[in-house]
Amino acid sequence: MPPAEVVRLAAASGLSALALTDHDTVAGVAEGSREADALGIDFLAGIELSCTFPRPGAMHLLGYGIDPTHPKLLELIEEQLAGRQLRNRIIVERLNRIGLDLSWQEVLDEAGASVGRPHLAALLVRKGHAVSSRQAFELYLGGGGAAYVDTNQLTAERAIRVVREAGGVTSLAHPLSLRRQTPQQLEALVSELAQQGLDAVETIHSGHDPDTVARLTRLADRLELLTTGGSDFHGASKPGIKLGKPAGREVPRGIYEAVVARVASRRDSGRRGRRPSTLSTSTA
């Protein structure tokens, strides 16, 4: 969906605020922000960064309240998009080798300039190679799929650092995707991320039942991290997910306010750190 349409849907759904967190890009932030201003809904510029992580797990970090024009962030995005482009071309080659008929041009026609695996999945469904996006990932595109490729070299430590340099806060998205076998293993990993500067854990998510929300909230409290929530809305590629209603629940306004307060505090601290000394000022 176009960014402005996502914001209009958010307003129509009764949300008072939203963050736009596209994967490895901020290309939609300006359009989303303009529409949010027009509709009177609070808006956070965001991004979701895919980090290197051992299979079958996956690590995604959410950056909230970022400056989408920050040079270090834009440099990172360029690297991520270049890696994604390479990965997607290799995926198409692997799909061709196992007998599936689709071309790179068809992929570009489906997705435009920024190609993601959901676009590949939609094309596979349209061409009859899978009955659903979920099946396309299970058979071909996901971690156990026949055409899976991982070219991502972004470490969580660097992602957290760049988001902080861009004035934002970082939250660990859908922690169950890490596929840790025990709660103790999950806590150890989140604790390591917290030492690297992680700010928050996404506790409310469309894939989390009430017990999981409570367990992750306790984990965040023990590690003195903020909590965040989101529906992980992907439009038609995840048709069962309703924008702003993760598993039928609401994300409390207080979660948004806490993130905004952390962003403001970080930026105030950054401005104080750049303030010239009294000697420099008087000399000037």
C-alpha positions as CSV (number, residue, x, y, z in Angstrom):
1,M,0.0,0.0,0.0
2,P,1.2,3.5,-0.6
3,P,2.4,5.3,2.6
4,A,-0.4,7.9,2.5
5,E,-3.0,5.1,2.2
6,V,-1.5,3.3,5.2
7,V,-1.9,6.5,7.2
8,R,-5.5,7.0,6.0
9,L,-6.3,3.5,7.1
10,A,-4.8,4.2,10.5
11,A,-6.9,7.3,10.9
12,A,-10.0,5.4,9.8
13,S,-9.2,2.6,12.2
14,G,-9.3,5.1,15.1
15,L,-5.5,5.2,15.8
16,S,-4.1,8.3,17.4
17,A,-0.5,7.6,16.3
18,L,1.5,5.2,14.2
19,A,5.1,4.6,13.1
20,L,5.9,3.6,9.5
21,T,8.7,1.0,9.7
22,D,9.3,-0.4,6.3
23,H,12.1,-3.0,5.9
24,D,15.5,-1.4,5.2
25,T,14.2,1.8,3.7
26,V,12.8,5.2,4.7
27,A,11.5,6.0,1.2
28,G,7.8,6.2,2.5
29,V,8.4,8.4,5.5
30,A,8.0,11.8,3.9
31,E,4.7,10.9,2.2
32,G,3.4,9.2,5.4
33,S,4.4,12.2,7.5
34,R,2.6,14.7,5.2
35,E,-0.6,12.7,5.3
36,A,-0.4,12.3,9.1
37,D,-0.1,16.0,9.5
38,A,-3.1,16.6,7.2
39,L,-5.2,14.1,9.2
40,G,-4.1,15.2,12.6
41,I,-2.6,11.8,13.6
42,D,0.8,11.6,15.4
43,F,3.5,10.0,13.3
44,L,6.9,8.5,14.0
45,A,9.5,8.1,11.3
46,G,10.7,4.5,11.5
47,I,12.5,1.6,9.9
48,E,12.8,-2.1,10.4
49,L,16.4,-3.4,9.9
50,S,17.1,-7.0,9.1
51,C,20.2,-8.2,10.9
52,T,22.4,-11.2,10.4
53,F,21.3,-14.1,12.6
54,P,21.7,-17.9,12.5
55,R,19.0,-20.0,10.9
56,P,16.2,-20.9,11.6
57,G,15.9,-17.7,13.6
58,A,15.6,-14.2,12.3
59,M,16.4,-10.9,13.9
60,H,14.6,-7.7,13.0
61,L,15.2,-4.4,14.9
62,L,12.8,-1.5,14.8
63,G,14.1,2.1,14.8
64,Y,11.6,4.6,16.1
65,G,11.8,8.4,15.9
66,I,14.8,8.5,13.5
67,D,16.0,11.3,11.4
68,P,15.4,9.8,8.0
69,T,18.0,12.1,6.4
70,H,20.9,11.2,8.7
71,P,23.9,10.4,6.6
72,K,25.0,7.3,8.6
73,L,21.5,5.9,8.3
74,L,21.3,6.5,4.6
75,E,24.6,4.9,4.1
76,L,23.4,1.8,6.0
77,I,20.2,1.7,3.9
78,E,22.2,1.8,0.7
79,E,24.2,-1.2,1.8
80,Q,21.1,-3.1,2.9
81,L,19.3,-2.4,-0.4
82,A,22.4,-3.5,-2.4
83,G,22.5,-6.7,-0.5
84,R,18.8,-7.2,-1.0
85,Q,19.1,-6.7,-4.7
86,L,21.9,-9.3,-4.9
87,R,19.9,-11.7,-2.8
88,N,16.8,-11.4,-4.9
89,R,18.6,-12.0,-8.1
90,I,20.2,-15.1,-6.7
91,I,16.7,-16.3,-5.5
92,V,15.3,-15.9,-9.0
93,E,18.2,-17.9,-10.4
94,R,17.7,-20.7,-7.9
95,L,13.9,-20.7,-8.6
96,N,14.8,-21.1,-12.3
97,R,17.2,-23.9,-11.6
98,I,14.5,-25.9,-9.9
99,G,12.1,-25.4,-12.8
100,L,10.0,-22.4,-11.9
101,D,9.3,-20.0,-14.7
102,L,9.7,-16.4,-13.7
103,S,12.1,-13.6,-14.8
104,W,13.8,-10.7,-13.1
105,Q,11.8,-8.3,-15.3
106,E,8.6,-9.9,-14.0
107,V,9.8,-9.3,-10.4
108,L,10.5,-5.6,-11.2
109,D,7.1,-5.3,-12.8
110,E,5.6,-6.7,-9.6
111,A,7.5,-4.7,-7.1
112,G,9.1,-1.6,-8.7
113,A,12.5,-0.5,-7.7
114,S,12.5,-1.9,-4.1
115,V,12.1,-5.7,-4.3
116,G,11.3,-7.7,-1.2
117,R,10.5,-11.4,-0.6
118,P,6.7,-10.6,-0.3
119,H,6.8,-9.3,-3.9
120,L,8.5,-12.6,-5.0
121,A,5.9,-14.5,-3.0
122,A,3.0,-12.6,-4.7
123,L,4.5,-13.3,-8.1
124,L,4.9,-17.0,-7.3
125,V,1.2,-17.1,-6.3
126,R,0.1,-15.2,-9.4
127,K,2.0,-17.6,-11.6
128,G,0.6,-20.7,-9.9
129,H,3.7,-21.9,-8.2
130,A,2.1,-21.5,-4.7
131,V,-1.4,-21.2,-3.5
132,S,-0.6,-18.5,-0.9
133,S,2.2,-16.2,0.2
134,R,2.6,-18.4,3.3
135,Q,3.2,-21.5,1.1
136,A,5.6,-19.5,-1.1
137,F,7.7,-18.8,1.9
138,E,7.5,-22.4,3.2
139,L,8.4,-24.0,-0.1
140,Y,10.9,-21.5,-1.6
141,L,11.6,-18.2,0.1
142,G,11.8,-18.8,3.9
143,G,14.7,-20.1,6.0
144,G,13.9,-23.7,5.0
145,G,12.9,-23.0,1.5
146,A,14.5,-24.4,-1.7
147,A,15.6,-20.9,-2.9
148,Y,16.5,-19.3,0.4
149,V,19.5,-16.9,0.3
150,D,21.0,-14.8,3.0
151,T,23.5,-12.1,2.0
152,N,22.9,-9.9,5.0
153,Q,26.0,-8.8,7.0
154,L,24.4,-6.2,9.2
155,T,25.2,-6.9,12.9
156,A,22.7,-5.9,15.6
157,E,25.4,-3.9,17.3
158,R,25.9,-1.7,14.3
159,A,22.1,-1.3,13.6
160,I,21.5,-0.2,17.2
161,R,24.4,2.3,17.0
162,V,23.2,3.8,13.7
163,V,19.6,4.2,14.9
164,R,20.9,5.9,18.0
165,E,23.2,8.2,15.9
166,A,20.1,9.1,13.8
167,G,18.3,10.2,17.0
168,G,16.0,7.1,17.4
169,V,15.4,4.3,19.8
170,T,15.7,0.6,18.9
171,S,13.2,-2.1,19.7
172,L,13.6,-5.9,19.2
173,A,10.8,-6.9,16.8
174,H,8.7,-10.0,17.4
175,P,11.2,-11.7,19.7
176,L,9.8,-15.2,19.1
177,S,11.3,-15.1,15.6
178,L,14.7,-15.5,17.2
179,R,13.6,-19.2,17.7
180,R,15.4,-19.5,21.1
181,Q,14.6,-22.9,22.6
182,T,14.1,-21.7,26.2
183,P,13.0,-18.5,28.0
184,Q,16.5,-18.4,29.6
185,Q,18.2,-18.4,26.2
186,L,15.9,-15.6,25.0
187,E,16.6,-13.5,28.1
188,A,20.4,-14.0,27.6
189,L,20.2,-12.8,24.0
190,V,18.0,-9.8,24.9
191,S,20.3,-8.9,27.7
192,E,23.3,-9.0,25.3
193,L,21.4,-6.6,23.0
194,A,20.6,-4.3,25.9
195,Q,24.3,-4.1,26.7
196,Q,24.8,-3.0,23.1
197,G,22.2,-0.2,23.5
198,L,18.9,-1.8,22.7
199,D,16.1,0.4,24.1
200,A,13.0,-1.8,24.0
201,V,11.3,-5.1,23.3
202,E,8.2,-5.5,21.1
203,T,5.8,-7.2,23.5
204,I,2.5,-6.7,21.8
205,H,2.4,-8.2,18.3
206,S,0.0,-10.0,16.0
207,G,1.8,-13.3,16.7
208,H,1.8,-13.0,20.5
209,D,-0.9,-14.5,22.7
210,P,-1.7,-12.9,26.1
211,D,0.7,-15.2,27.9
212,T,3.5,-14.2,25.6
213,V,2.8,-10.5,26.0
214,A,2.9,-10.9,29.8
215,R,6.1,-13.0,29.7
216,L,7.9,-10.5,27.4
217,T,6.7,-7.6,29.5
218,R,8.2,-9.2,32.5
219,L,11.5,-9.7,30.6
220,A,11.6,-6.1,29.5
221,D,10.9,-4.9,33.1
222,R,13.8,-7.1,34.4
223,L,16.2,-5.6,31.9
224,E,14.8,-2.1,32.4
225,L,13.8,-1.8,28.7
226,L,10.8,0.0,27.2
227,T,8.0,-2.0,25.7
228,T,6.6,-1.4,22.2
229,G,3.7,-2.8,20.2
230,G,2.7,-3.1,16.6
231,S,0.4,-5.1,14.3
232,D,3.2,-5.8,11.8
233,F,0.8,-4.8,9.1
234,H,2.0,-5.8,5.6
235,G,-1.1,-5.1,3.6
236,A,-2.4,-7.9,1.3
237,S,0.7,-10.0,1.9
238,K,-0.5,-10.7,5.4
239,P,-4.3,-10.6,4.9
240,G,-5.1,-11.8,8.4
241,I,-3.5,-8.8,10.2
242,K,-5.5,-5.7,10.9
243,L,-3.6,-2.4,11.1
244,G,-3.2,-1.3,14.7
245,K,-5.0,-4.3,16.2
246,P,-2.3,-6.9,16.9
247,A,-4.2,-10.1,17.7
248,G,-7.3,-8.0,18.3
249,R,-5.7,-5.9,21.0
250,E,-4.9,-2.2,21.2
251,V,-1.5,-0.8,21.7
252,P,-1.8,1.5,24.7
253,R,-1.1,5.2,24.0
254,G,1.3,5.2,26.9
255,I,3.7,3.0,24.9
256,Y,3.9,5.7,22.2
257,E,4.4,8.4,24.8
258,A,7.3,6.6,26.4
259,V,9.0,6.1,23.1
260,V,8.6,9.8,22.2
261,A,9.9,10.8,25.6
262,R,13.0,8.6,25.1
263,V,13.6,10.1,21.6
264,A,13.2,13.6,22.9
265,S,15.6,12.9,25.8
266,R,18.2,11.4,23.4
267,R,18.0,14.4,21.1
268,D,18.2,16.9,24.0
269,S,21.3,15.1,25.3
270,G,22.8,15.2,21.8
271,R,22.3,18.9,21.6
272,R,23.9,19.5,25.0
273,G,26.8,17.4,23.9
274,R,27.4,19.6,20.8
275,R,27.1,22.9,22.8
276,P,30.3,25.0,22.5
277,S,32.3,25.8,25.6
278,T,32.0,29.2,27.4
279,L,35.6,30.0,26.3
280,S,34.8,29.3,22.6
281,T,31.6,31.4,22.8
282,S,33.3,34.4,24.4
283,T,36.2,34.2,22.0
284,A,33.9,34.2,19.0
